[in-house]
Amino acid sequence: MSTSGTNIWQAGDGTHIDVRGLQPPEPLVAILMLLEQDCTQDRVIVHHDREPVFLYPELAERDWDHAIIDGDPGEVRLLLTRRQ
């Protein structure tokens, strides 16, 4: 699935969204739209160019936690998990 420059796919470790190359606020908007979809799993892996500090308060409001995990060189990869 791909919407407005994002690439979204399902894998064994959760739903992935690649927002690299998008200009602010497009990555924030795309991630939040994905989290609001009913089909989204409880784990989302975000592939980003930079640390999305403005995303963190939005995640907290929506009961999602975040952690930076290992990614490719030059990539910030986040693991988002839905609070139970």
C-alpha positions as CSV (number, residue, x, y, z in Angstrom):
1,M,0.0,0.0,0.0
2,S,1.3,3.5,-0.8
3,T,-0.3,6.8,-0.1
4,S,1.0,10.3,-0.7
5,G,4.7,9.3,-0.9
6,T,4.6,6.8,1.9
7,N,5.2,3.1,1.6
8,I,3.2,0.9,4.0
9,W,3.5,-2.9,4.3
10,Q,2.8,-5.7,6.7
11,A,5.6,-8.0,8.1
12,G,5.9,-10.5,10.9
13,D,7.1,-7.8,13.3
14,G,4.2,-5.4,12.6
15,T,3.1,-2.7,10.1
16,H,5.9,-0.8,8.5
17,I,5.6,2.8,7.2
18,D,8.5,4.5,5.3
19,V,8.2,8.3,5.4
20,R,11.8,9.0,4.4
21,G,12.1,11.8,1.8
22,L,8.9,13.5,2.8
23,Q,8.9,17.2,4.0
24,P,7.4,18.2,7.3
25,P,4.6,17.8,8.3
26,E,3.9,15.0,5.8
27,P,5.6,12.3,7.9
28,L,3.7,13.2,11.0
29,V,0.4,13.3,9.2
30,A,1.0,10.0,7.4
31,I,2.0,8.2,10.7
32,L,-1.0,9.5,12.6
33,M,-3.4,8.6,9.8
34,L,-2.0,5.0,9.8
35,L,-2.4,4.7,13.6
36,E,-6.1,5.7,13.3
37,Q,-6.9,2.9,10.8
38,D,-8.7,-0.1,12.3
39,C,-6.5,-2.5,10.3
40,T,-3.3,-1.3,12.0
41,Q,-1.6,-3.8,14.2
42,D,-0.4,-3.1,17.8
43,R,3.1,-2.6,16.5
44,V,4.2,-0.1,13.9
45,I,7.8,0.3,12.6
46,V,8.5,3.8,11.3
47,H,11.4,4.4,8.8
48,H,12.3,8.1,9.1
49,D,15.1,10.5,8.0
50,R,15.3,12.2,11.4
51,E,14.0,11.9,14.9
52,P,10.3,13.1,14.8
53,V,10.2,15.0,18.2
54,F,6.8,16.6,17.4
55,L,5.3,13.1,16.9
56,Y,6.0,12.0,20.5
57,P,3.3,14.1,22.2
58,E,0.8,13.1,19.6
59,L,1.6,9.4,20.2
60,A,1.1,9.9,24.0
61,E,-2.3,11.4,23.4
62,R,-3.3,8.4,21.4
63,D,-1.9,5.8,23.9
64,W,1.1,4.7,21.8
65,D,4.6,4.3,23.1
66,H,7.8,4.7,21.1
67,A,11.3,3.5,21.1
68,I,14.2,4.1,18.7
69,I,15.5,0.8,17.4
70,D,18.4,-0.2,15.1
71,G,17.9,0.7,11.5
72,D,19.9,1.2,8.3
73,P,22.7,3.8,8.3
74,G,21.3,7.3,8.1
75,E,17.8,6.1,9.1
76,V,15.9,6.7,12.3
77,R,13.8,3.7,13.0
78,L,11.1,3.7,15.6
79,L,9.0,1.0,17.1
80,L,5.6,2.2,18.1
81,T,3.5,0.0,20.4
82,R,-0.1,0.5,21.4
83,R,-0.7,0.6,25.1
84,Q,-2.9,-2.1,26.4
